[in-house]
Amino acid sequence: MFLDKSQFEPSPACEQVSPEPAGPRRFLQIIQSDFFTLIKLNLLLLLCCLPVVTLPPALFAAHQLTRRVVLDEPVRCWRDFRAAFRGGWKQGYAAFLLTAAPVGLSGSGAAFYLRHAQQLPLLVVPFALCVFVFLVSLLSSTYLYALLCDGRPWKEAVRTAVLLAAARPLRAVLAALGWHGLTLAGVLFFPLSGPYLTLIGLALPVLLGHFFARTVIRQFYGR
């Protein structure tokens, strides 16, 4: 009696599926596969930001395309950026105001109250409030852009971004350092950082922000 060897072959359901690479390995894979896309995106963002009034929609378009890159979705840089820029200018201005205004105002307020706190100790209270608003706005900014790029309603996006920043502070800090910190470093070291900013210095910080935020958002929304 002969045995059928197919009986001992593992079925497709039993085959082990290799897990998705994570951490630095996954980030390096994104850089290797989409390096030229990031350069094109960086140039588009830089050109569209030259008229300062177009900064918010250009930044939002860059976030949309970078979010697709992180999710391993196909990106046609020139066409998709143009469509995102033209179709998302309202979201771009609103997202910019919801992040830049609280960060700027609270940061300025914190510096002001700190200078005068020695003369009037009661100013420690508004100083602490300004610091709290500054941190919440800064840490939730990357989550807010990612949620808006996924088409979440405004109220849901703002509420969820704040909750995620509080529930996952480490990821929020890494995302904020990647986006805001790296961008600020490039600006502070200008003109030495000129070639870096021209080639990839604007798109890479956005990529880092979405890279660190992606796993938290996936836990809540499955994407």
Secondary structure by P-SEA (a helix, b strand, c coil): cccccccccccccccccccccccaaaaaaaaaacaaaaaaaaaaaaaaaccccaaaaaaaaaaaaaaaaaaccccccaaaaaaaaaacaaaaaaaaaacaaaaaaaaaaaaaaaaaccccccaaaaaaaaaaaaaaaaaaaaaaaaaaaacccaaaaaaaaaaaaaacaaaaaaaaaaaaaaaaaaaaacccaaaaaaccaaaaaaaaaaaaaaaaaaaaccc
